[in-house]
């Protein structure tokens, strides 16, 4: 459970991987190098001792949580169980399979989380049953229909895949459960008794995490939660991008219409930054008429302001930037974009762009101005 990446960058960086137009990410955080903790033998030893003690407390707490026997408790215990050897993985799988067996479909959060948790932990779960229950519980949710589409493609049932794709295009909303799962995990980990952090170690960890303050035990828990959320975000969105990316020339008209409907729903979900990062540039390109195009451009401009300014924060020395202590609380309550705006405000930066502002990203600038992209 060692954390080495800046807390506020988990999903921002995932967005840069998935959305090529976010070229600022290439000038973002430098390649990982040994931080203060790793470079100092005394601090490194103190860090190992702290994490070993915390891990022991985490394991003890998760055993207590799993013993309650509810599907949610078994799920969170299995997903958060520290990995290090085959025995640890066996324990995680056993709890996840028990969560699946105990679930009766009356808790969509458990079913949704098990789709990823079972796959990543090699636990035996009935994906088809989970997906059918999820789609029945929320039939207008494109996110669940797209998950069913991806599963159908994987088993080469193209007739079923097409039905799910068209249903996703006709859906009324796109909603994943990243925030709900994250809140469940954060609540659980924050309940774990944590040994005190030596002030020198706390300051060094805070510098390595890039949060502009001394780290706290809660930061250790919260960073773990954001890392897990980042890991489950990518598989959900890959099928959309694959289907909606023209291999040669432009998308056929019917494919473009379906993709535009799905991207419109995706852009409206700002629980994680990846959705708008992927969808907004495409909606500018697919806009029908000047009025729609200008509205799409303004949404992209607003997004680019937040994204670029957060990225630029991480160009500053660690002491010259600040991550609010309640960043993760805002993230899980209001969504990642809201948390990023909160982070800007904490660093004295407006959360909306001034009139006439244009982004540095050549791709975004070109979409906003209608001119060909040029190198920065």
C-alpha positions in Angstrom: 0.0 0.0 0.0 2.9 2.4 -0.6 1.8 5.6 -2.3 4.3 7.3 -4.7 2.1 9.4 -7.0 0.5 12.8 -6.2 -2.9 12.3 -4.7 -4.7 14.8 -6.9 -3.2 13.4 -10.1 -4.5 9.8 -10.2 -7.4 10.3 -12.6 -6.0 13.4 -14.3 -3.2 11.2 -15.6 -5.5 8.5 -16.6 -7.4 11.0 -18.7 -4.2 12.0 -20.4 -3.6 8.4 -21.4 -7.1 8.0 -22.8 -7.6 11.4 -24.4 -4.8 12.3 -26.9 -6.0 15.9 -27.1 -4.8 16.5 -23.6 -1.3 17.1 -24.8 -0.4 19.1 -21.7 0.0 15.8 -19.9 3.2 15.2 -21.9 4.6 18.2 -20.2 3.1 17.3 -16.8 4.7 15.5 -13.9 8.2 14.4 -14.8 9.1 10.7 -14.9 9.1 9.2 -11.4 12.4 9.6 -9.6 13.3 8.6 -6.1 11.6 11.0 -3.7 12.8 12.3 -0.3 11.6 9.3 1.6 13.2 6.7 -0.8 16.5 8.7 -1.0 17.0 9.0 2.7 17.8 5.6 4.3 16.6 6.8 7.7 13.3 8.1 6.3 12.9 5.0 4.1 13.3 2.7 7.2 10.8 4.8 9.2 8.3 4.7 6.2 8.6 0.9 6.0 8.0 0.6 9.7 5.0 2.9 9.6 3.4 1.1 6.6 4.1 -2.3 8.2 2.3 -1.2 11.3 -0.6 0.3 9.4 -0.9 -2.8 7.2 -1.3 -4.9 10.3 -4.0 -2.6 11.5 -5.7 -2.7 8.1 -5.7 -6.5 8.0 -7.1 -6.7 11.5 -9.9 -4.2 10.7 -10.8 -5.9 7.4 -11.1 -9.2 9.2 -13.6 -7.6 11.6 -15.5 -6.0 8.6 -15.7 -9.3 6.7 -16.9 -11.1 9.8 -20.1 -9.0 9.6 -21.0 -11.1 6.6 -23.1 -8.6 4.6 -22.4 -8.4 0.8 -21.0 -4.8 1.2 -18.7 -5.8 4.1 -17.4 -8.8 2.3 -16.9 -6.8 -0.9 -14.9 -4.0 0.7 -12.8 -6.4 2.8 -11.9 -8.4 -0.3 -11.1 -5.4 -2.5 -9.0 -3.6 0.1 -7.1 -6.6 1.4 -3.4 -5.9 1.0 -1.8 -7.9 -1.8 1.7 -9.4 -1.4 1.6 -13.1 -1.7 -0.6 -16.1 -2.8 -2.2 -16.4 0.6 -3.3 -12.8 0.6 -4.8 -13.1 -2.9 -6.6 -16.3 -1.8 -8.2 -14.4 1.1 -9.3 -11.6 -1.1 -10.8 -14.0 -3.6 -12.6 -15.9 -0.9 -14.3 -12.8 0.5 -15.2 -11.5 -3.0 -16.8 -14.8 -3.9 -18.7 -14.8 -0.6 -19.9 -11.3 -1.4 -21.2 -12.6 -4.7 -22.9 -15.6 -3.1 -24.5 -13.4 -0.5 -25.7 -10.8 -3.0 -29.3 -11.1 -4.1 -29.4 -8.2 -6.5 -30.9 -5.7 -4.1 -27.7 -3.6 -3.8 -26.6 -2.4 -7.3 -23.4 -0.9 -5.8 -22.2 -4.4 -4.8 -23.1 -5.9 -8.2 -21.3 -3.1 -10.0 -18.2 -3.3 -7.9 -18.0 -7.1 -8.2 -17.8 -6.8 -12.0 -14.3 -5.3 -11.6 -13.3 -6.8 -8.3 -13.9 -10.4 -9.3 -12.1 -9.9 -12.7 -9.0 -8.3 -11.2 -8.8 -10.9 -8.3 -9.6 -14.0 -10.4 -12.7 -14.6 -8.2 -15.4 -16.8 -9.6 -18.4 -14.6 -10.2 -21.3 -14.8 -12.7 -20.7 -11.7 -14.8 -23.8 -12.3 -17.0 -26.0 -12.5 -13.9 -24.4 -9.3 -12.4 -24.9 -7.4 -15.7 -28.5 -8.6 -16.1 -29.4 -7.5 -12.6 -27.7 -4.1 -13.1 -29.5 -3.4 -16.3 -32.8 -4.3 -14.8 -32.2 -2.1 -11.8 -31.3 1.0 -14.0 -32.4 0.3 -17.6 -31.7 3.8 -18.9 -28.0 3.8 -17.8 -25.6 3.8 -20.8 -22.7 2.8 -18.6 -24.2 -0.6 -17.7 -25.4 -1.2 -21.3 -21.9 -0.5 -22.6 -20.4 -2.9 -20.1 -22.8 -5.6 -21.5 -21.8 -4.5 -25.0 -18.1 -5.1 -24.2 -18.8 -8.5 -22.7 -20.8 -9.5 -25.8 -17.9 -8.4 -28.0 -15.4 -10.4 -25.9 -17.5 -13.6 -26.3 -18.0 -12.8 -30.0 -21.8 -12.6 -29.8 -22.1 -9.7 -32.2 -25.9 -9.8 -32.4 -26.1 -9.2 -28.7 -23.3 -6.6 -28.8 -25.3 -4.6 -31.4 -28.5 -4.7 -29.3 -26.6 -3.4 -26.3 -24.9 -0.7 -28.3 -28.2 0.6 -29.8 -29.7 0.5 -26.3 -26.8 2.5 -25.0 -27.4 5.1 -27.8 -31.0 5.4 -26.7 -30.2 5.6 -22.9 -31.2 8.5 -20.8 -28.1 8.9 -18.7 -24.5 7.7 -18.0 -23.7 7.0 -14.4 -21.0 4.8 -12.9 -20.5 4.2 -9.2 -16.9 5.4 -8.8 -17.8 7.9 -6.1 -20.1 5.4 -4.2 -17.4 2.7 -4.3 -14.8 5.2 -3.3 -16.8 6.5 -0.4 -17.3 3.0 0.9 -13.6 2.3 0.7 -12.6 5.6 2.2 -15.0 5.2 5.1 -13.6 1.7 5.8 -9.9 2.7 5.6 -10.4 5.9 7.6 -11.7 3.7 10.5 -8.4 1.8 10.7 -6.3 3.0 13.7 -3.2 4.5 12.3 0.2 4.8 14.1 1.3 8.4 14.5 3.5 9.8 11.7 6.8 11.2 12.8 6.8 15.0 11.8 9.9 14.6 9.6 8.5 11.5 7.8 5.1 13.3 7.4 6.7 16.3 5.8 8.8 14.1 3.5 5.8 12.0 2.4 3.8 15.2 1.9 6.5 16.5 -0.4 6.7 13.2 -2.3 2.9 13.1 -2.7 3.0 16.7 -3.9 0.3 17.9 -1.6 2.0 21.0 -0.3 1.7 20.1 3.4 2.7 17.4 5.8 0.9 14.1 5.1 -1.6 12.6 7.5 -2.7 9.0 8.0 -5.9 9.9 6.2 -3.9 10.8 3.1 -2.5 7.2 3.1 -6.0 5.8 3.0 -7.4 8.3 0.5 -4.5 7.8 -2.0 -5.2 4.1 -1.9 -8.9 4.8 -2.7 -8.1 7.1 -5.6 -5.7 4.6 -7.0 -8.3 1.9 -7.1 -10.8 4.3 -8.7 -8.3 5.1 -11.4 -7.7 1.4 -12.1 -11.4 0.6 -12.6 -12.1 3.7 -14.8 -10.2 2.7 -18.0 -11.9 -0.6 -18.9 -15.3 1.0 -18.7 -14.5 3.6 -21.3 -12.4 1.7 -23.8 -15.3 0.1 -25.7 -16.8 3.5 -26.4 -13.6 4.9 -27.8 -13.0 1.8 -30.0 -16.4 2.0 -31.5 -16.5 5.7 -32.0 -13.0 6.2 -33.6 -13.0 6.2 -37.4 -10.4 3.9 -38.8 -10.4 5.6 -42.2 -12.0 8.9 -43.0 -15.1 9.9 -41.1 -17.6 7.8 -39.2 -20.7 6.8 -41.1 -23.7 9.0 -40.4 -25.6 6.3 -38.3 -22.5 5.5 -36.3 -21.8 9.1 -35.7 -25.4 9.7 -34.4 -25.1 6.8 -31.9 -21.7 7.9 -30.8 -22.8 11.5 -30.4 -25.7 10.5 -28.2 -23.4 8.3 -26.0 -20.8 11.0 -25.8 -23.4 13.6 -24.8 -24.3 11.4 -21.8 -20.7 10.8 -21.0 -19.8 14.5 -21.0 -22.6 15.2 -18.5 -21.0 12.8 -15.9 -18.2 14.7 -14.2 -17.8 12.2 -11.4 -14.4 11.5 -13.0 -12.5 13.8 -15.4 -12.0 11.1 -18.0 -15.5 11.2 -19.3 -15.6 14.9 -20.3 -12.0 14.7 -21.4 -12.9 12.1 -24.0 -16.4 13.4 -24.9 -16.1 17.2 -25.1 -13.6 17.5 -28.0 -15.7 15.1 -30.0 -18.9 16.9 -29.4 -17.3 20.1 -30.8 -16.4 18.2 -34.0 -19.8 16.5 -34.2 -21.9 19.6 -33.5 -24.8 20.3 -35.8 -25.0 24.0 -36.6 -23.3 27.1 -35.2 -25.4 27.4 -32.0 -24.6 23.8 -30.9 -21.0 24.2 -31.8 -20.5 27.4 -29.8 -22.1 25.8 -26.8 -19.9 22.8 -27.1 -16.8 25.0 -27.5 -17.6 26.9 -24.3 -18.0 23.7 -22.4 -14.6 22.5 -23.7 -13.1 25.9 -22.8 -14.3 25.7 -19.3 -13.0 22.2 -18.9 -9.6 23.0 -20.5 -9.2 25.9 -18.0 -9.6 23.6 -15.0 -7.5 20.8 -16.5 -4.6 22.9 -17.7 -4.4 24.9 -14.5 -4.4 21.8 -12.3 -1.6 20.3 -14.5 0.4 23.5 -14.2 0.1 23.3 -10.4 2.1 20.2 -10.6 4.9 22.1 -12.4 5.4 24.1 -9.3 7.7 23.1 -6.5 5.9 21.0 -3.9 6.1 23.8 -1.4 4.4 26.2 -3.8 1.2 24.2 -4.3 -1.4 22.9 -1.9 -3.9 20.1 -2.0 -6.8 20.8 0.4 -7.2 18.2 3.2 -10.8 17.7 2.1 -9.9 17.1 -1.6 -11.0 13.5 -1.6 -14.2 14.3 0.3 -15.2 16.8 -2.4 -14.2 14.3 -5.1 -16.4 11.5 -3.6 -19.3 13.8 -2.8 -19.4 16.1 -5.9 -17.1 14.6 -8.5 -13.6 15.0 -9.7 -14.1 18.1 -11.7 -15.6 19.8 -8.6 -12.6 18.6 -6.6 -10.2 20.0 -9.2 -12.0 23.4 -9.0 -11.7 23.3 -5.2 -8.0 22.6 -5.6 -7.6 25.6 -7.9 -9.4 27.9 -5.4 -7.1 26.6 -2.6 -4.2 27.7 -4.6 -5.5 31.2 -5.4 -6.6 30.4 -9.0 -10.1 31.2 -10.3 -12.2 28.1 -11.1 -13.5 29.6 -14.4 -11.6 31.2 -17.3 -11.6 34.9 -18.0 -13.4 36.1 -21.1 -11.3 35.4 -24.3 -9.0 32.9 -22.6 -7.7 30.1 -24.9 -5.9 26.9 -23.8 -2.3 26.1 -24.5 -3.2 22.7 -25.8 -2.9 23.1 -29.6 -5.7 20.5 -30.2 -8.1 22.2 -27.8 -7.2 25.7 -29.2 -7.8 24.5 -32.7 -11.2 23.1 -31.7 -12.1 26.4 -30.1 -10.9 28.7 -32.9 -11.6 26.5 -35.9 -8.0 26.9 -37.1 -5.6 24.1 -37.8 -3.6 23.0 -34.8 0.0 24.4 -34.5 2.8 23.3 -32.3 3.0 25.3 -29.0 
